[in-house]
Amino acid sequence: MNNLLFDFKVDKSTKTVCIEREFNAALALVWDAFTKQEILDQWWAPKPYLSKTIKMDFREGGRRFYAMANSDGVEIGWHIQDYTSISPKTNFKFFSVFADKDENPFLPGSNWDLNFSEQNEITKVSITIYNDSLERMEKMIEMGFKEGFTATLTELGTLLSNLN
């Protein structure tokens, strides 16, 4: 049994989802897991789905365009993450939106704000997701975002243990 923090809160009044998760890994490794394609594709999808990055340019103004694929590798949905701010090893922000296979966005989207900190060899990631509309946030939750992202973060925890 681990005692690592995991908290998931939905605030409809601010159209915000707040997630806090601790990992038993160094901050540099956790940062890499969120910002490097070769690591991201190993965990950024709840099993049995796969994350397949089509292109990624991690810099302010850059973009990650990726597909979610089923266990046979068939792409079933696409997402865009436009990086809006990066402070190495402490914070990055991106605008997230569903898209079609030709990279055309389906608005509205959401703004993600990810903060990283380390204490006593435990790295905490605090994620705040600001939604453009309450309807979008409610639909995201209804589609199983909490369960899917919780499973995804659990997968990351296991991956980080193996990479340590």
Secondary structure, DSSP 8 states (H G I E B T S, - for coil): -----EEEEEETTTTEEEEEEEESS-HHHHHHHHH-HHHHHHHSS-TT-EEEEEEE--STT-EEEEEEE-TT--EEEEEEEEEEEEETTTEEEEEEEEE-TT--EEEEEEEEEEEEEEETTEEEEEEEEEES-HHHHHHHHHTTHHHHHHHHHHHHHHHHHHH-
